[in-house]
Amino acid sequence: MVQLAVQLGRLRLRNPIVVASGTFGYAREMTGFVDVGRLGAILPKTITRHPRPGNPPPRTCETAAGMLNAIGLDNDGIDAFLTRQMPYLAGLEPAIIVSIAGRTEEEFVEMARLLDAADGADAIELNISCPNVSGGVDFGTDPARCERVVSGCRKACKLPILAKLTPNVTDLARVAKAAENGGADALSLVNTCLGMAIDWRHRRPRLGNVLGGLSGPAIKPIALRAVFQVARAVAIPIMGIGGIATIDDVMEFLVAGATAVQIGTANFYNPTVTMRLLDELPEALAQLGAAGVSDVVGTLEVP
């Protein structure tokens, strides 16, 4: 038997296959397609301190190798989440990693404190890297601000903390190190890349927000590069994100240095993709003679 369990700092997952925030709703919507009990963890849609209406439509746009989204963190706020969604999520078998985003450091810290006091969350992911809201990447592009917000949340709660970082920086390893210094248990790499689509016939942007976050196969090489570089700069584990849809994608991220992976865009066009990946993962690990996932993490051989 191949050992699929992985450790992300203090957070233990039954396997490395996780569904990314914003692509799986609050899990209820996916129960008709997926045996959610098999997943390593579920990341519900990002929540904010107060309700947000999101950006004006159109909010999504398909591209040649992925999709652009400018949802704008549309959600009902943390109070509604704790009342309406958390009780259901807490009853599921996988770990629940709650994604939060704040306009200020104080909002991040307050939400971390609220989640720590509530039942059901196994960890928190700090979304400091959303490219399609005003100020969404401020904490993820400035190492000093990144360290402060992670440190503030670390002091406010006992839950494991993951920092989700943006690739839209010149030195991602420096920001990752700042998150580690602030007390992050693990890193999530990467969020979407800032992009744009144009309807030239009408001379208009295809997104109501003009700019949006590019996800899907187009960003996989960028995400792989980020995981490879950051894994050599920090000592904490990494969750790889970006264009993962096949077992080859999963294995590439593991070998590059990721301990677990998040499946995002692929959920939209193939809701059962995670089940297929879980079916194929043991055989892929066996091909490398691995007794478990940890045996292949970060084993890429470079000249």
Backbone as CSV, one residue per row, in Angstrom:
resi,resn,N_x,N_y,N_z,CA_x,CA_y,CA_z,C_x,C_y,C_z
1,MET,0.850,-1.200,0.000,0.000,0.000,0.000,0.884,1.248,0.000
2,VAL,0.575,2.188,-0.887,1.304,3.440,-0.950,0.688,4.412,0.051
3,GLN,1.541,5.087,0.824,1.080,6.018,1.845,0.779,7.370,1.202
4,LEU,-0.487,7.785,1.252,-0.894,9.030,0.598,-0.953,10.220,1.548
5,ALA,-0.956,9.981,2.846,-1.072,11.075,3.806,0.132,12.008,3.718
6,VAL,-0.136,13.311,3.891,0.937,14.306,3.858,0.794,15.240,5.045
7,GLN,1.889,15.935,5.347,1.917,16.851,6.478,2.279,18.248,5.987
8,LEU,1.399,19.213,6.220,1.653,20.613,5.892,1.858,21.365,7.197
9,GLY,3.060,21.317,7.706,3.308,21.878,9.026,2.521,21.104,10.055
10,ARG,1.641,21.776,10.784,0.818,21.109,11.802,-0.452,20.508,11.234
11,LEU,-0.698,20.724,9.937,-1.919,20.235,9.303,-1.657,18.929,8.570
12,ARG,-2.355,17.887,8.960,-2.204,16.586,8.313,-3.382,16.337,7.378
13,LEU,-3.078,15.937,6.153,-4.099,15.621,5.169,-4.047,14.147,4.827
14,ARG,-5.193,13.552,4.579,-5.236,12.122,4.247,-4.596,11.832,2.896
15,ASN,-4.550,12.823,2.031,-3.885,12.710,0.732,-3.615,14.117,0.215
16,PRO,-2.817,14.269,-0.834,-2.400,15.602,-1.282,-3.340,16.281,-2.274
17,ILE,-4.508,15.699,-2.539,-5.425,16.264,-3.532,-6.447,17.168,-2.837
18,VAL,-6.348,18.459,-3.127,-7.163,19.484,-2.476,-7.889,20.283,-3.555
19,VAL,-9.098,20.744,-3.255,-9.819,21.589,-4.205,-9.624,23.054,-3.845
20,ALA,-9.323,23.876,-4.861,-8.953,25.267,-4.641,-10.155,26.144,-4.336
21,SER,-9.912,27.176,-3.559,-10.946,28.139,-3.209,-11.518,28.797,-4.457
22,GLY,-12.849,28.971,-4.459,-13.512,29.623,-5.569,-13.886,28.706,-6.712
23,THR,-13.488,27.435,-6.631,-13.777,26.491,-7.716,-14.627,25.314,-7.261
24,PHE,-15.024,25.311,-6.004,-15.751,24.174,-5.441,-16.938,24.638,-4.595
25,GLY,-17.252,25.924,-4.704,-18.349,26.467,-3.916,-18.128,26.255,-2.429
26,TYR,-19.186,25.844,-1.746,-19.086,25.477,-0.335,-19.286,23.971,-0.172
27,ALA,-18.949,23.217,-1.219,-18.954,21.745,-1.248,-20.341,21.153,-1.493
28,ARG,-21.380,21.766,-0.986,-22.732,21.235,-1.205,-23.010,21.041,-2.698
29,GLU,-22.571,22.029,-3.484,-22.868,22.029,-4.915,-22.226,20.868,-5.654
30,MET,-21.187,20.279,-5.065,-20.398,19.272,-5.777,-20.688,17.838,-5.360
31,THR,-21.561,17.657,-4.378,-21.784,16.308,-3.854,-22.414,15.370,-4.882
32,GLY,-23.068,15.918,-5.893,-23.639,15.065,-6.925,-22.621,14.554,-7.916
33,PHE,-21.421,15.138,-7.909,-20.378,14.759,-8.850,-19.200,14.056,-8.186
34,VAL,-18.943,14.402,-6.943,-17.708,14.006,-6.274,-17.995,13.365,-4.928
35,ASP,-17.248,12.320,-4.602,-17.272,11.752,-3.263,-16.344,12.617,-2.416
36,VAL,-16.901,13.668,-1.829,-16.068,14.655,-1.143,-15.275,14.038,0.008
37,GLY,-15.739,12.930,0.537,-15.031,12.283,1.632,-13.664,11.762,1.258
38,ARG,-13.405,11.617,-0.031,-12.103,11.106,-0.477,-11.038,12.196,-0.554
39,LEU,-11.433,13.454,-0.589,-10.487,14.542,-0.796,-9.561,14.731,0.404
40,GLY,-8.390,15.267,0.112,-7.462,15.570,1.196,-7.930,16.759,2.014
41,ALA,-8.445,17.771,1.324,-8.967,18.957,2.006,-9.874,19.720,1.050
42,ILE,-10.723,20.542,1.635,-11.622,21.408,0.871,-11.340,22.854,1.262
43,LEU,-11.174,23.690,0.242,-11.037,25.122,0.459,-12.298,25.800,-0.062
44,PRO,-13.192,26.225,0.822,-14.403,26.913,0.361,-14.044,28.258,-0.279
45,LYS,-15.033,28.860,-0.903,-14.864,30.178,-1.522,-14.346,31.190,-0.497
46,THR,-13.438,32.046,-0.913,-12.858,33.045,-0.022,-13.934,33.912,0.618
47,ILE,-13.772,34.166,1.914,-14.711,35.022,2.631,-13.991,36.278,3.128
48,THR,-14.765,37.339,3.302,-14.243,38.604,3.801,-14.970,38.979,5.094
49,ARG,-14.486,40.029,5.757,-15.090,40.410,7.039,-16.544,40.818,6.861
50,HIS,-16.822,41.573,5.807,-18.178,42.033,5.539,-18.608,41.551,4.156
51,PRO,-19.917,41.497,3.890,-20.377,41.047,2.566,-19.793,41.911,1.445
52,ARG,-19.533,41.257,0.305,-19.025,41.968,-0.867,-19.882,41.603,-2.076
53,PRO,-20.278,42.592,-2.876,-21.083,42.291,-4.064,-20.268,41.771,-5.235
54,GLY,-18.942,41.938,-5.183,-18.110,41.505,-6.295,-18.039,42.542,-7.394
55,ASN,-17.358,42.174,-8.472,-17.159,43.099,-9.589,-18.342,43.060,-10.556
56,PRO,-18.472,44.081,-11.396,-19.549,44.087,-12.401,-19.317,43.007,-13.451
57,PRO,-20.371,42.434,-14.017,-20.217,41.448,-15.083,-19.830,42.145,-16.395
58,PRO,-19.296,41.344,-17.320,-18.952,39.921,-17.249,-17.787,39.670,-16.283
59,ARG,-17.850,38.541,-15.593,-16.845,38.234,-14.576,-15.869,37.144,-14.987
60,THR,-16.198,36.388,-16.010,-15.295,35.333,-16.478,-15.166,35.408,-17.989
61,CYS,-14.052,34.885,-18.465,-13.794,34.889,-19.902,-12.875,33.724,-20.211
62,GLU,-13.326,32.829,-21.099,-12.496,31.702,-21.491,-11.382,32.177,-22.409
63,THR,-10.178,31.627,-22.214,-9.034,31.953,-23.051,-8.554,30.690,-23.753
64,ALA,-7.558,30.833,-24.606,-7.078,29.694,-25.391,-6.533,28.573,-24.518
65,ALA,-5.989,28.898,-23.381,-5.392,27.871,-22.524,-5.772,28.072,-21.064
66,GLY,-7.016,28.445,-20.838,-7.453,28.639,-19.458,-8.636,29.579,-19.387
67,MET,-8.671,30.375,-18.329,-9.768,31.320,-18.172,-9.308,32.513,-17.362
68,LEU,-9.962,33.643,-17.614,-9.780,34.835,-16.800,-10.995,34.979,-15.902
69,ASN,-10.765,35.381,-14.655,-11.902,35.660,-13.785,-11.665,36.972,-13.045
70,ALA,-12.744,37.694,-12.868,-12.713,38.926,-12.085,-13.947,38.935,-11.190
71,ILE,-14.117,37.852,-10.438,-15.295,37.710,-9.576,-15.340,38.840,-8.543
72,GLY,-14.175,39.153,-7.978,-14.136,40.251,-7.013,-14.491,39.853,-5.598
73,LEU,-14.266,38.582,-5.273,-14.507,38.078,-3.911,-15.955,38.285,-3.460
74,ASP,-16.868,38.037,-4.348,-18.299,38.083,-4.041,-18.606,37.061,-2.950
75,ASN,-19.103,37.517,-1.791,-19.442,36.590,-0.709,-20.315,37.303,0.316
76,ASP,-20.888,36.530,1.244,-21.835,37.070,2.221,-21.184,37.516,3.526
77,GLY,-19.859,37.424,3.614,-19.176,37.845,4.829,-18.998,36.708,5.824
78,ILE,-18.079,36.889,6.754,-17.706,35.806,7.659,-18.824,35.434,8.635
79,ASP,-19.626,36.384,9.062,-20.704,36.056,10.006,-21.698,35.090,9.366
80,ALA,-22.082,35.372,8.118,-23.004,34.489,7.410,-22.344,33.145,7.131
81,PHE,-21.061,33.160,6.822,-20.341,31.911,6.568,-20.357,31.014,7.800
82,LEU,-20.065,31.589,8.952,-20.029,30.791,10.183,-21.406,30.245,10.546
83,THR,-22.442,30.975,10.206,-23.805,30.552,10.535,-24.368,29.555,9.534
84,ARG,-24.172,29.824,8.237,-24.838,29.038,7.202,-23.978,27.925,6.604
85,GLN,-22.671,28.143,6.498,-21.830,27.187,5.776,-20.960,26.315,6.683
86,MET,-20.435,26.891,7.750,-19.488,26.166,8.577,-20.064,24.906,9.211
87,PRO,-21.312,24.917,9.699,-21.844,23.683,10.292,-21.851,22.510,9.311
88,TYR,-22.204,22.776,8.047,-22.198,21.708,7.043,-20.771,21.259,6.746
89,LEU,-19.875,22.198,6.519,-18.490,21.863,6.199,-17.836,21.084,7.340
90,ALA,-18.157,21.450,8.572,-17.550,20.788,9.725,-17.923,19.324,9.803
91,GLY,-19.024,18.950,9.192,-19.461,17.560,9.220,-18.840,16.699,8.138
92,LEU,-18.049,17.286,7.251,-17.405,16.526,6.182,-16.099,15.908,6.667
93,GLU,-15.671,14.842,6.006,-14.472,14.127,6.434,-13.163,14.839,6.129
94,PRO,-13.002,15.464,4.957,-11.723,16.109,4.664,-11.444,17.287,5.588
95,ALA,-10.175,17.676,5.646,-9.827,18.891,6.378,-10.476,20.091,5.693
96,ILE,-10.896,21.075,6.479,-11.493,22.296,5.961,-10.511,23.444,6.182
97,ILE,-10.022,23.995,5.078,-9.101,25.124,5.133,-9.876,26.351,4.681
98,VAL,-10.123,27.271,5.576,-10.958,28.429,5.269,-10.101,29.550,4.686
99,SER,-10.481,30.001,3.492,-9.772,31.081,2.812,-10.363,32.425,3.214
100,ILE,-9.507,33.344,3.667,-9.985,34.659,4.086,-9.196,35.763,3.369
101,ALA,-9.852,36.890,3.139,-9.209,38.054,2.535,-9.679,39.301,3.253
102,GLY,-8.766,40.220,3.480,-9.121,41.449,4.182,-8.592,42.676,3.477
103,ARG,-9.249,43.798,3.689,-8.781,45.071,3.143,-7.620,45.615,3.961
104,THR,-7.612,45.261,5.259,-6.584,45.755,6.169,-6.023,44.593,6.982
105,GLU,-4.880,44.838,7.600,-4.295,43.834,8.481,-5.253,43.502,9.620
106,GLU,-5.940,44.519,10.112,-6.868,44.333,11.227,-8.014,43.391,10.850
107,GLU,-8.495,43.495,9.602,-9.571,42.603,9.170,-9.086,41.165,9.105
108,PHE,-7.888,40.939,8.601,-7.333,39.585,8.576,-7.251,39.014,9.988
109,VAL,-6.712,39.804,10.899,-6.525,39.343,12.280,-7.866,39.057,12.947
110,GLU,-8.848,39.925,12.731,-10.172,39.723,13.331,-10.817,38.441,12.819
111,MET,-10.721,38.179,11.515,-11.304,36.956,10.960,-10.577,35.717,11.473
112,ALA,-9.257,35.803,11.597,-8.498,34.675,12.135,-8.948,34.362,13.554
113,ARG,-9.205,35.407,14.324,-9.656,35.221,15.708,-11.058,34.594,15.748
114,LEU,-11.935,35.043,14.866,-13.289,34.495,14.818,-13.281,33.021,14.429
115,LEU,-12.450,32.663,13.452,-12.377,31.262,13.018,-11.758,30.384,14.084
116,ASP,-10.816,30.932,14.826,-10.179,30.176,15.899,-11.178,29.849,16.998
117,ALA,-12.112,30.770,17.224,-13.111,30.579,18.283,-14.268,29.700,17.835
118,ALA,-14.438,29.546,16.532,-15.539,28.740,16.005,-15.119,27.281,15.867
119,ASP,-16.077,26.405,15.656,-15.791,24.988,15.438,-15.804,24.682,13.944
120,GLY,-14.926,23.795,13.523,-14.999,23.287,12.164,-13.810,23.548,11.277
121,ALA,-13.118,24.668,11.452,-11.971,24.972,10.601,-10.748,24.208,11.082
122,ASP,-10.049,23.584,10.143,-8.803,22.880,10.468,-7.572,23.733,10.195
123,ALA,-7.729,24.748,9.352,-6.628,25.650,9.021,-7.207,26.872,8.333
124,ILE,-6.372,27.895,8.174,-6.754,29.130,7.491,-5.784,29.379,6.349
125,GLU,-6.328,29.758,5.191,-5.479,30.204,4.091,-5.668,31.711,3.941
126,LEU,-4.589,32.464,4.056,-4.647,33.911,3.907,-4.523,34.256,2.431
127,ASN,-5.626,34.727,1.843,-5.622,35.118,0.444,-5.097,36.543,0.354
128,ILE,-3.785,36.672,0.264,-3.157,37.995,0.183,-2.679,38.243,-1.242
129,SER,-3.386,37.639,-2.215,-2.870,37.645,-3.581,-3.947,37.715,-4.650
130,CYS,-5.154,38.174,-4.318,-6.226,38.247,-5.315,-5.990,39.437,-6.242
131,PRO,-5.821,39.209,-7.556,-5.455,40.310,-8.450,-6.628,41.131,-8.959
132,ASN,-7.868,40.717,-8.675,-8.992,41.422,-9.287,-9.859,42.206,-8.307
133,VAL,-9.283,42.581,-7.148,-9.936,43.519,-6.239,-8.926,44.586,-5.844
134,SER,-9.412,45.768,-5.526,-8.530,46.853,-5.131,-7.781,46.494,-3.851
135,GLY,-6.464,46.560,-3.908,-5.647,46.229,-2.747,-5.506,44.751,-2.478
136,GLY,-6.002,43.913,-3.395,-6.004,42.476,-3.141,-4.646,41.830,-3.044
137,VAL,-3.630,42.448,-3.682,-2.296,41.841,-3.660,-1.317,42.637,-2.802
138,ASP,-1.784,43.680,-2.130,-0.863,44.550,-1.390,-0.030,43.783,-0.369
139,PHE,-0.675,42.864,0.358,0.057,42.125,1.390,0.949,41.042,0.784
140,GLY,0.682,40.665,-0.462,1.450,39.604,-1.096,2.586,40.097,-1.959
141,THR,2.700,41.412,-2.134,3.778,41.957,-2.955,4.822,42.693,-2.134
142,ASP,4.508,43.032,-0.906,5.425,43.733,-0.008,5.849,42.769,1.102
143,PRO,7.104,42.327,1.118,7.539,41.344,2.127,7.276,41.789,3.559
144,ALA,7.477,43.061,3.852,7.276,43.540,5.225,5.806,43.445,5.629
145,ARG,4.905,43.859,4.729,3.473,43.777,5.024,3.018,42.322,5.094
146,CYS,3.591,41.487,4.245,3.265,40.059,4.275,3.621,39.457,5.630
147,GLU,4.805,39.742,6.092,5.241,39.192,7.380,4.359,39.691,8.519
148,ARG,3.980,40.969,8.471,3.157,41.531,9.547,1.775,40.897,9.599
149,VAL,1.151,40.727,8.426,-0.209,40.186,8.450,-0.194,38.721,8.862
150,VAL,0.796,37.964,8.422,0.895,36.564,8.848,1.164,36.491,10.345
151,SER,2.074,37.308,10.819,2.406,37.325,12.238,1.203,37.722,13.089
152,GLY,0.437,38.717,12.622,-0.749,39.143,13.361,-1.773,38.038,13.476
153,CYS,-1.989,37.317,12.379,-2.940,36.203,12.398,-2.417,35.050,13.243
154,ARG,-1.115,34.847,13.181,-0.496,33.785,13.975,-0.714,34.034,15.471
155,LYS,-0.597,35.279,15.899,-0.791,35.612,17.309,-2.261,35.546,17.712
156,ALA,-3.156,35.736,16.726,-4.594,35.798,17.023,-5.253,34.428,17.064
157,CYS,-4.612,33.405,16.498,-5.252,32.091,16.466,-4.245,30.958,16.549
158,LYS,-4.745,29.797,16.942,-3.893,28.618,17.092,-3.947,27.705,15.865
159,LEU,-4.844,27.994,14.923,-4.999,27.147,13.749,-3.770,27.246,12.836
160,PRO,-3.460,26.171,12.108,-2.404,26.258,11.102,-2.744,27.329,10.074
161,ILE,-1.726,28.046,9.605,-1.924,29.140,8.660,-1.132,28.881,7.382
162,LEU,-1.838,28.996,6.247,-1.201,28.937,4.938,-1.290,30.325,4.311
163,ALA,-0.207,30.783,3.707,-0.211,32.068,3.010,-0.249,31.804,1.512
164,LYS,-1.295,32.336,0.851,-1.437,32.156,-0.597,-0.809,33.352,-1.302
165,LEU,0.229,33.088,-2.087,1.028,34.157,-2.667,0.772,34.351,-4.149
166,THR,1.105,35.543,-4.618,0.892,35.912,-6.011,2.169,35.729,-6.829
167,PRO,2.037,35.329,-8.099,3.208,35.268,-8.968,3.541,36.629,-9.567
168,ASN,2.693,37.630,-9.310,2.866,38.948,-9.919,3.855,39.805,-9.131
169,VAL,5.031,39.244,-8.875,6.108,39.945,-8.166,7.433,39.590,-8.835
170,THR,8.449,40.395,-8.551,9.756,40.124,-9.151,10.583,39.132,-8.349
171,ASP,10.330,39.038,-7.040,11.106,38.133,-6.194,10.157,37.383,-5.254
172,LEU,9.564,36.316,-5.768,8.579,35.556,-4.991,9.229,34.887,-3.786
173,ALA,10.460,34.436,-3.929,11.138,33.760,-2.822,11.279,34.690,-1.615
174,ARG,11.493,35.966,-1.867,11.633,36.931,-0.770,10.321,37.090,-0.011
175,VAL,9.210,37.151,-0.745,7.906,37.255,-0.097,7.590,35.972,0.661
176,ALA,7.931,34.830,0.072,7.695,33.544,0.723,8.474,33.444,2.034
177,LYS,9.704,33.913,2.015,10.519,33.895,3.230,9.909,34.784,4.306
178,ALA,9.334,35.915,3.882,8.678,36.806,4.839,7.478,36.117,5.484
179,ALA,6.694,35.376,4.679,5.554,34.637,5.234,6.023,33.583,6.226
180,GLU,7.115,32.916,5.884,7.684,31.918,6.800,8.132,32.579,8.095
181,ASN,8.807,33.713,7.993,9.271,34.428,9.187,8.097,34.895,10.042
182,GLY,6.968,35.168,9.399,5.793,35.609,10.142,5.077,34.485,10.884
183,GLY,5.435,33.247,10.589,4.845,32.116,11.299,3.932,31.240,10.479
184,ALA,3.935,31.381,9.146,3.093,30.521,8.305,3.525,29.070,8.433
185,ASP,2.543,28.177,8.506,2.830,26.742,8.556,3.167,26.198,7.170
186,ALA,2.601,26.827,6.133,2.814,26.377,4.759,2.471,27.514,3.812
187,LEU,2.813,27.312,2.543,2.544,28.313,1.510,1.674,27.705,0.419
188,SER,0.817,28.514,-0.191,0.031,28.101,-1.343,0.543,28.886,-2.555
189,LEU,1.054,28.170,-3.551,1.685,28.797,-4.726,1.137,28.172,-6.001
190,VAL,0.547,28.965,-6.889,0.389,30.405,-6.841,-1.073,30.757,-7.090
191,ASN,-1.390,32.018,-6.808,-2.693,32.541,-7.201,-2.642,32.865,-8.694
192,THR,-3.707,33.398,-9.225,-3.787,33.662,-10.658,-2.822,34.767,-11.093
193,CYS,-2.503,34.749,-12.384,-1.652,35.783,-12.980,-2.538,36.882,-13.567
194,LEU,-2.159,38.118,-13.364,-2.951,39.233,-13.871,-2.964,39.224,-15.397
195,GLY,-4.174,39.286,-15.971,-4.299,39.223,-17.420,-5.473,40.039,-17.934
196,MET,-5.668,39.981,-19.245,-6.690,40.799,-19.883,-7.151,40.150,-21.180
197,ALA,-8.397,40.371,-21.552,-8.922,39.921,-22.842,-9.708,41.077,-23.452
198,ILE,-9.642,41.188,-24.791,-10.252,42.323,-25.489,-11.153,41.841,-26.622
199,ASP,-12.314,42.454,-26.733,-13.192,42.288,-27.887,-12.853,43.437,-28.841
200,TRP,-11.986,43.158,-29.804,-11.483,44.251,-30.636,-12.540,44.831,-31.571
201,ARG,-13.539,44.028,-31.939,-14.572,44.521,-32.841,-15.401,45.638,-32.189
202,HIS,-15.598,45.503,-30.895,-16.345,46.527,-30.168,-15.420,47.443,-29.367
203,ARG,-14.111,47.139,-29.447,-13.097,47.928,-28.751,-13.412,48.060,-27.263
204,ARG,-13.727,46.896,-26.663,-14.041,46.834,-25.238,-13.306,45.676,-24.580
205,PRO,-13.012,45.809,-23.296,-12.468,44.654,-22.571,-13.563,43.609,-22.399
206,ARG,-13.197,42.353,-22.345,-14.182,41.282,-22.183,-14.618,41.101,-20.730
207,LEU,-13.928,41.708,-19.795,-14.292,41.639,-18.377,-14.797,42.993,-17.913
208,GLY,-15.828,42.965,-17.086,-16.362,44.207,-16.546,-15.353,44.959,-15.702
209,ASN,-14.421,44.218,-15.107,-13.377,44.814,-14.273,-12.144,45.186,-15.091
210,VAL,-12.187,44.959,-16.395,-11.095,45.196,-17.347,-10.002,44.144,-17.195
211,LEU,-9.412,44.035,-16.017,-8.360,43.058,-15.750,-8.904,41.919,-14.898
212,GLY,-8.259,40.763,-14.989,-8.685,39.611,-14.191,-7.534,38.660,-13.944
213,GLY,-7.815,37.591,-13.257,-6.798,36.604,-12.931,-6.830,35.438,-13.902
214,LEU,-5.697,35.156,-14.535,-5.584,34.050,-15.476,-5.252,32.763,-14.738
215,SER,-6.028,31.711,-15.011,-5.792,30.402,-14.398,-5.858,29.333,-15.477
216,GLY,-5.583,28.084,-15.092,-5.642,26.991,-16.049,-4.277,26.625,-16.609
217,PRO,-4.245,25.773,-17.645,-2.979,25.260,-18.194,-1.974,26.339,-18.574
218,ALA,-2.457,27.522,-18.949,-1.540,28.587,-19.378,-0.547,28.982,-18.292
219,ILE,-0.927,28.871,-17.019,-0.031,29.337,-15.954,0.747,28.207,-15.292
220,LYS,0.570,26.982,-15.746,1.264,25.863,-15.106,2.786,26.025,-15.109
221,PRO,3.425,26.400,-16.213,4.880,26.576,-16.173,5.321,27.640,-15.170
222,ILE,4.521,28.698,-15.020,4.846,29.743,-14.047,4.735,29.197,-12.630
223,ALA,3.661,28.442,-12.388,3.451,27.872,-11.052,4.530,26.853,-10.701
224,LEU,4.912,26.028,-11.664,5.980,25.053,-11.424,7.284,25.756,-11.070
225,ARG,7.587,26.802,-11.820,8.803,27.570,-11.541,8.763,28.155,-10.135
226,ALA,7.600,28.681,-9.752,7.458,29.286,-8.431,7.678,28.252,-7.330
227,VAL,7.060,27.087,-7.467,7.218,26.025,-6.469,8.682,25.590,-6.381
228,PHE,9.314,25.390,-7.517,10.713,24.955,-7.554,11.617,25.962,-6.854
229,GLN,11.461,27.246,-7.163,12.328,28.265,-6.582,12.068,28.463,-5.093
230,VAL,10.792,28.529,-4.718,10.460,28.801,-3.317,10.815,27.615,-2.428
231,ALA,10.676,26.395,-2.935,11.010,25.208,-2.139,12.475,25.214,-1.711
232,ARG,13.295,25.904,-2.461,14.721,25.991,-2.131,15.055,27.195,-1.279
233,ALA,14.042,28.012,-1.003,14.276,29.222,-0.214,13.673,29.148,1.182
234,VAL,12.705,28.236,1.389,12.038,28.133,2.684,12.087,26.694,3.193
235,ALA,11.804,26.556,4.475,11.804,25.223,5.089,10.402,24.684,5.307
236,ILE,9.381,25.520,5.097,8.006,25.080,5.322,7.434,24.456,4.048
237,PRO,6.401,23.615,4.170,5.828,22.927,3.007,5.091,23.875,2.066
238,ILE,4.871,23.376,0.842,4.222,24.157,-0.201,3.041,23.381,-0.776
239,MET,1.956,24.109,-1.029,0.800,23.570,-1.747,0.859,24.159,-3.153
240,GLY,1.012,23.304,-4.163,1.129,23.778,-5.532,-0.223,24.020,-6.173
241,ILE,-0.343,25.127,-6.931,-1.593,25.489,-7.600,-1.260,26.081,-8.963
242,GLY,-2.022,25.675,-9.987,-1.858,26.316,-11.282,-1.889,25.349,-12.446
243,GLY,-3.036,25.200,-13.078,-3.142,24.392,-14.288,-3.064,22.903,-14.080
244,ILE,-3.378,22.424,-12.891,-3.270,20.994,-12.591,-4.560,20.296,-12.985
245,ALA,-4.455,19.318,-13.914,-5.636,18.613,-14.403,-5.398,17.131,-14.621
246,THR,-4.136,16.699,-14.711,-3.811,15.302,-14.974,-2.876,14.775,-13.897
247,ILE,-2.709,13.463,-13.864,-1.800,12.874,-12.877,-0.355,13.287,-13.168
248,ASP,-0.028,13.522,-14.441,1.305,14.018,-14.766,1.528,15.388,-14.146
249,ASP,0.507,16.245,-14.208,0.610,17.564,-13.578,0.872,17.429,-12.083
250,VAL,0.109,16.566,-11.434,0.270,16.366,-9.989,1.696,15.931,-9.664
251,MET,2.188,14.947,-10.392,3.519,14.413,-10.112,4.609,15.440,-10.387
252,GLU,4.428,16.261,-11.401,5.416,17.293,-11.690,5.522,18.275,-10.532
253,PHE,4.394,18.669,-9.972,4.418,19.592,-8.848,5.055,18.948,-7.619
254,LEU,4.753,17.683,-7.368,5.345,17.006,-6.213,6.857,16.928,-6.360
255,VAL,7.323,16.519,-7.511,8.765,16.392,-7.745,9.450,17.756,-7.671
256,ALA,8.748,18.808,-8.091,9.312,20.158,-8.053,9.457,20.693,-6.633
257,GLY,8.671,20.130,-5.686,8.805,20.573,-4.306,7.516,20.786,-3.544
258,ALA,6.365,20.545,-4.189,5.080,20.696,-3.504,4.748,19.444,-2.703
259,THR,4.206,19.625,-1.522,3.782,18.501,-0.684,2.348,18.104,-0.999
260,ALA,1.554,19.059,-1.479,0.165,18.809,-1.867,-0.166,19.748,-3.020
261,VAL,-1.312,19.520,-3.649,-1.705,20.355,-4.786,-3.176,20.735,-4.666
262,GLN,-3.502,21.878,-5.235,-4.898,22.307,-5.305,-5.371,22.241,-6.749
263,ILE,-6.555,21.672,-6.940,-7.173,21.589,-8.256,-8.187,22.716,-8.358
264,GLY,-8.037,23.579,-9.374,-8.896,24.742,-9.482,-9.739,24.754,-10.735
265,THR,-9.236,25.379,-11.794,-9.990,25.562,-13.031,-10.539,24.261,-13.595
266,ALA,-9.787,23.178,-13.464,-10.229,21.885,-14.007,-11.570,21.452,-13.437
267,ASN,-11.911,21.897,-12.217,-13.204,21.543,-11.627,-14.376,22.083,-12.441
268,PHE,-14.169,23.180,-13.146,-15.254,23.794,-13.900,-15.644,22.970,-15.126
269,TYR,-14.657,22.411,-15.810,-14.987,21.672,-17.032,-14.992,20.160,-16.831
270,ASN,-14.505,19.691,-15.680,-14.556,18.263,-15.357,-14.715,18.106,-13.849
271,PRO,-15.937,18.201,-13.342,-16.166,18.174,-11.898,-15.645,16.915,-11.199
272,THR,-15.420,15.830,-11.959,-14.958,14.585,-11.337,-13.442,14.420,-11.414
273,VAL,-12.736,15.452,-11.824,-11.291,15.325,-12.053,-10.539,14.859,-10.812
274,THR,-10.943,15.332,-9.629,-10.214,14.952,-8.416,-10.323,13.459,-8.124
275,MET,-11.452,12.853,-8.453,-11.624,11.423,-8.223,-10.680,10.618,-9.125
276,ARG,-10.545,11.073,-10.357,-9.626,10.390,-11.279,-8.181,10.515,-10.791
277,LEU,-7.817,11.680,-10.314,-6.455,11.880,-9.822,-6.170,10.989,-8.613
278,LEU,-7.153,10.870,-7.729,-6.972,10.007,-6.560,-6.859,8.542,-6.962
279,ASP,-7.592,8.141,-7.998,-7.496,6.764,-8.488,-6.116,6.481,-9.076
280,GLU,-5.534,7.473,-9.751,-4.287,7.261,-10.483,-3.031,7.524,-9.660
281,LEU,-3.161,8.240,-8.563,-1.986,8.631,-7.780,-1.177,7.454,-7.231
282,PRO,-1.789,6.436,-6.633,-0.970,5.329,-6.112,-0.092,4.675,-7.172
283,GLU,-0.622,4.451,-8.357,0.162,3.820,-9.418,1.311,4.726,-9.868
284,ALA,1.057,6.022,-9.951,2.107,6.953,-10.349,3.250,6.954,-9.338
285,LEU,2.911,6.921,-8.060,3.945,6.863,-7.027,4.711,5.543,-7.090
286,ALA,3.982,4.462,-7.345,4.611,3.144,-7.436,5.599,3.080,-8.590
287,GLN,5.320,3.804,-9.675,6.235,3.808,-10.813,7.611,4.348,-10.439
288,LEU,7.657,5.216,-9.430,8.932,5.759,-8.962,9.501,4.961,-7.797
289,GLY,8.837,3.868,-7.461,9.302,3.044,-6.344,9.102,3.708,-4.996
290,ALA,8.147,4.637,-4.930,7.919,5.387,-3.698,6.952,4.664,-2.777
291,ALA,7.255,4.672,-1.491,6.358,4.088,-0.502,5.277,5.071,-0.090
292,GLY,5.491,6.355,-0.388,4.529,7.377,-0.037,4.819,8.668,-0.758
293,VAL,3.919,9.612,-0.616,4.067,10.901,-1.291,5.356,11.599,-0.887
294,SER,5.676,11.552,0.392,6.870,12.268,0.884,8.164,11.804,0.220
295,ASP,8.154,10.597,-0.308,9.368,10.068,-0.949,9.700,10.768,-2.253
296,VAL,8.732,11.441,-2.862,8.994,12.079,-4.160,9.017,13.600,-4.080
297,VAL,8.582,14.167,-2.978,8.521,15.629,-2.865,9.912,16.246,-2.961
298,GLY,10.072,17.155,-3.921,11.330,17.881,-4.052,12.493,17.041,-4.541
299,THR,12.219,15.991,-5.288,13.290,15.084,-5.736,13.768,15.383,-7.144
300,LEU,13.377,16.526,-7.700,13.806,16.882,-9.048,15.331,16.946,-9.126
301,GLU,15.893,16.294,-10.103,17.333,16.304,-10.320,17.674,17.357,-11.369
302,VAL,18.489,18.312,-10.996,18.858,19.383,-11.922,20.368,19.370,-12.123
303,PRO,20.812,19.845,-13.299,22.264,19.873,-13.570,23.001,20.714,-12.556
